Amino acid sequence: MKAQRTRSQQKVIQVLQELKKAISAQELYIELRNRKQNMGLATVYRSLEALKLQGELKVRLLPSGESVYSSISRDRHHLTCVNCHTSIPIEQCPVHQLEKQLEASHQFKVYYHTLEFFGLCDRCQVASSK
């Protein structure tokens, strides 16, 4: 059973669902202010942490060290350039069956998973070969 959301958590999840992309806590704070939602940055962080622990959003750590948050609509996977930090979504997922097996064998409820490959994008490969 999911925990009851606070008003702040409800506002946060609504914005994330409407944006349909991952954003940082600071970007979320600015977006809420632009929408005339009165919420402090500390409240944004507390709401994000609570929603993460409830399995209602996912967090992705970028190579820059910044965390970005998004609503859980489906698992997303990426090719991420370690040079320019471009992140390219990929649709294929070879681990869905493994996820089901792990849930069963370990009695573990998986909220979401991520799959990320790190390397150089085509532009950075060309630039590094010059």
Secondary structure, DSSP 4 states (H G I P E B T S, - for coil): -PPPPPHHHHHHHHHHHHH-S-B-HHHHHHHHHHTT----HHHHHHHHHHHHHTTSEEEEE-TTS-EEEEE-SS--EEEEETTT--EEEE---TTHHHHHHHHHHHT-------EEEEE--HHHHHHHT-
